Amino acid sequence: MLDTLTLQITYDRSARMYTWTHPETGELFTWPPKAKGEAFQFVLSLLDPDLYEAASRWIEAEPGLERVIWRGAELVARNGVETLTGAGMVAAKVQSSDEYGRYAITFDNGYLVCECPHWQEMGAPYDSNGMRVCKHLAAFTLYQRVREERF
């Protein structure tokens, strides 16, 4: 699990750029404005290559989901997924982006369902199998691929 401070990418208003300092080497990296997503992907590739690779492979298979997959990867990297066992139909609780709430991921007739407004209001994009995928479902899926230990 990553320490959320190691993922801290900041925006320097005076220099008009994003910055991140490598926690081990102290090396400073910079990106231009509007490149925060690129900065996150770079930082993730260094700090959590397994999560980065899982997200990249999924995006390669489902390019239309790129935005929600990277947002889901960010939730996983920030330890925002809590899986629940023995909780009936609830599979997980996933942190909201504002970190003030959590959304339940449930199973309904064999399909994953999220209680977030984006999914409920039919705003989430569809994958090639016709399943809607919001960032919370993406986070849960990525969590299962890289965090769960299966024996």
Protein Blocks (a to p, Z undefined) as FASTA:
>chain_A
ZZfklmmccddfklopaddddfklopacdddehilmmmmmmmmmmmmmmlmmmmmmmmmm
mmmlmmmmmmmmmmmmnopaccdehkljafbdcddfkopaccddddeehiacdfbfklmn
opaccdfkopacdfklmmmmmmmmmmpccZZ
